[in-house]
Amino acid sequence: MEFVIEICTGSYQDCMAAYKGGAKRVELNSALSVGGLTPSLATLIRVKKDTNLKVICMVRPRGAGFCYDTWDCQIMMEDAKLFLENGADGIAFGFLNEDGTIQIQATKQMIDLIHQYGKEAVFHRAFDVTRNPYEAIETLIQLKCDRILTSGQKSKAMDGMELIRDLQAKYGHQIEILVGSGMNDQNIQEMKEMTKVTQVHSSCKGYKVDPTTFNAFVSYSYIGNTNQFDVVKQELVEKLVETE
């Protein structure tokens, strides 16, 4: 089976760095500083026009957790529909109840919508805060979800390898396991060997400077007290792709 490297992107420029670096699939977001939110439709359209990347669009209306009200859910469905109608190859999403279980009704509605377009339904790292990963993955399989993104319910995937390995062994023939959080060219081989997963998600993160981030009185900094912002670095993508 072909090994897949997916790059987590937050802009058109990130997607181009991933593309030029040799990646074939990206997860397109905005606001990676809060874990990734719904991107603009214009960004998707431009990326699909200028590359042959497979693009999975994040649909997440706000930061923090994944327990949404009725209006959030309705807008998420509408965003997903717009993306699917404009070339998205899949949608990354997550709906949870307050007790950390899968919100079945909204999850089924989203999966059914995505599959109407023949595209991929990806349950993102909301999976990593579910109360029971085995119960959660079995629910997602029953709902016909195509893939989950997980760090093995740890902050970094390398610390969650034991759970990832078990999920891959028990369920990898029923649902795709995509491993993300802290993955890079230095640890990908160990992850592959230890867990037998066939997909890895990485940010290939670097930084650029914007001198207008703060002055003596006002600051928009989100990376410490600096004027930096994070970007995908083409050279890091290239190193990761070389490990395939």
Protein Blocks (a to p, Z undefined) as FASTA:
>chain_A
ZZddddddfbfklmmmmmmnopabdcddehklnopaaddfklmmmmmmmpccdcdddddf
bghilbdcfklmmmmmmmmmmmmmnopabdcdddddfkopacfklmmmmmmmmmmnopac
dddfklmmcfblklmmmmmmmnopabdcdehhpablklmmmmmmmmmmmmmmmoccddee
hiafklmmmmmmmnopabdcdfkiacdddfklpcfkbccbfghjafbdcdddfklmmmmm
mmZZ
